[in-house]
């Protein structure tokens, strides 16, 4: 799934703090803005994956003009794709037992078709892709 949320960045004493106000506990900090952007994108992706896995309600993003922040804060839209995040962070393969008609299995073997790859491709297409 793809999501877009506003991140609020605050600089204090040489540190950069970031939060996603719409998602309770989605916060991080870093030593530079670039580092903190990477960290908050990771935190946002992990927060959303956890919510998806646990069937938790995912709050709708607040329009940026309504996000509460201090005058010196920097606001930025962050777009994350939880399918891409999962592909990067959970690359381990698992074995699944599937059943095929004998005739189809024979033709696939004859044509040297990798059934695992075909199934992966079909599942990715079915769930909306990871482009």
N, C-alpha and C positions, 0 to 999 in steps of 0.2 A: 504494500500500500504506500501511496505517496502522501506526504503531509507537508504543510507549510505553516510555520509558527514564527512569531516575533521573539527575538532574543534581545535582552537588555544587557548592555555592557557598561560596567562602572570601573573606573580606574581609581585606585587608592594606594598611596605609599608604594608605587612601583609595581603593584600587582593589578591584574585585570580580572574582575569577577563577572560572571555571566549567569543569567537565569532565563528560564522560559516561564514567564508569569502564569501562563495558563495551566502549567503542569506542576503540581505540588512536588517539591523536592528535586526538580530538574535544574541543578545548579552545578557550577564548577568554577575553577579559577586557574590562571596561568601567569606566566612571567611576561607575556607579550600579547597583543591583540591577535596576531596570527595563531599563536599556540592556543589561546583561549577559544578562538573560533573552532579549531579542530576538536578541542575537548568538548565544547557544548554540542557540536554536531553529533559526536559519539554518544554523549549523555542523552540527547534527544532521541536518537535512534534506539538506544537501549531501553529508555523509558517506554517508548511506544511499542517495542517488541514485547516487553513484559506485559504491558496492558493487553495487547492482542492475545498473547498466550494464556492469560488469566481471565479472558473475556470481561475485562474491566471497561467501564465507559470511558471513552476518550473524548475529553472536552473539545468543543469546537474552538478554533482559534479566534481570539479577539481581534477585530480590525485594528491595525497598527495605530491609527489615530486615537483609539480609546485605551491604549496600553499605558498604565500609570508608570511614570519614571521621573527621575530628577532632571533638572535642566542640563547638567553636564553629561548625562548618560548618552550612549550611542545605541540606537535601535537598528536592528538588521533583520530582514526576513531570512529564515533558514528553511531550505527545502530538503527533506530526507525521504528516502525510499527504503522501507523496512525489508523488502525482498532483497534488494542489493546488499543491505547491511547483513542480513542473515547469510547470504551467499559468501560474503567476505569473512564473517566471524564464526560460521558453523560449517566449514568445508568437509567435515568427516562424512564419508559415505556409509550408508546402512544397507543391509541386505533386505530385500523385500521379495517374498515369494508370490509370483503371479502365475496365472493359468492361461494358456493359449490353446486353441484348437491344434491338434497334431499336424494337420495339413499346413496351417499358417506357420507353425514352428519350423517345419521342414523347408518351406520356401524361404523363410528368413535365414535359416542356416545356409542354404544353397547360395543365396545372394550375399552372404556374409554381412547381414544386417545386425548391428549391435542393438539388441532389444532394450538393454538398459538405457542406452543413449536416446533411443526413440521415445521411451517412456518419460525420461527426464525432459526432453524437448516438449512433449505433449503436455506434461504437467505444468511446465513454465508458461506455455501458451495459455492453458486453461485458467491459471491463477492471475494472468494479466502481465506476465513477463517480468524480466529483470533488466532488460535492455542495457 
